[in-house]
Amino acid sequence: MSLAALAGAARGLARDLEAFALPQRCPGCGAPADPARLLCDACAAAIPALSFALCAHCLVRGRDPVGCARHPDARVWPALVYDERAALLVHALKYGARPGLAAALAERLAAALPASPAPDLVTAVPLHPARRRERGYNQAWLLAERLAARAGVPAVEGVLVRERATRAQARLDPGARRRNLAGAFRVVEPQRYRGRRVLVVDDVVTTGATLDACLGALAANGARPAGAALAWAQ
C-alpha cells in the first residue's frame, strides 16, 4: 500500500473513532444531527428546493436559463439553491471525505426530477484521473449511483471521459469556463447510447459550462441527454 493510501486510511479511521466517541452536531446550527445527513432536519428543510429545469446552453452564454424550449438536450434539473447550508453539504461530500452523504443527497435529487420521461441510464460528470486519485472518489458518481438505484435504472460509469485535465473553474468567468471545457469530454462507445435517455449528474451547476459540454457531447453522438445537479449556485 502506498504512503498516500496509508495516510488516507489513517484519516478515515480517525474520523470513524471521532464519530463513535462524539455525537454528530449540525454544522449549520449546532443541534444534534444524523451523521448520514450532516445537517439537522431544520437546517436541511431550510434549503430552498427547486423543481424546474435550467438550460445549460443558455446559462453558460449569459441568457435566461429558465423556461427555454429551444435546447431540449441541454436541460438540467437542480435540486437545491446553493445557499450556506447546501454549501456545507457539498463541501463535506466533495472535500470532507464524507461519501456516505450521497445516499441522503440522492433523495433530494430524486425529488427534483420529473416523473416522466424516465432516463434509460444514469452517469456522472467524470473527474480527470489525477483529480480522482487526489480525492479518492468522484462525488458526482456517488450521487449518480444512488439516484439510479432509487429510479430502478442502470448506473453506468465511464459513459464520458475527460480527454484532458482542465483548469479549476471556480475563478474563471463564463466565457473562460466555456473555452476551458471545449473538447474536454468524449463519449466512449457512442453507438451504445444512440437514441437512449442519458441522465448526467453533477454536484453543483454554476455557469452551466461543465454540463453543457457533457450534454453537448452526448447529443452530438445521437443520445438524448439531460442533466441533474444537487444545487444551483445562482
Helices and strands as residue ranges (DSSP letters): H 3-21, H 41-46, E 54-55, H 56-60, G 72-74, E 75-81, H 84-94, G 99-101, H 102-112, E 121-124, H 129-135, H 139-151, E 160-162, H 174-181, E 185-187, G 190-193, E 197-205, H 209-220, E 224-232
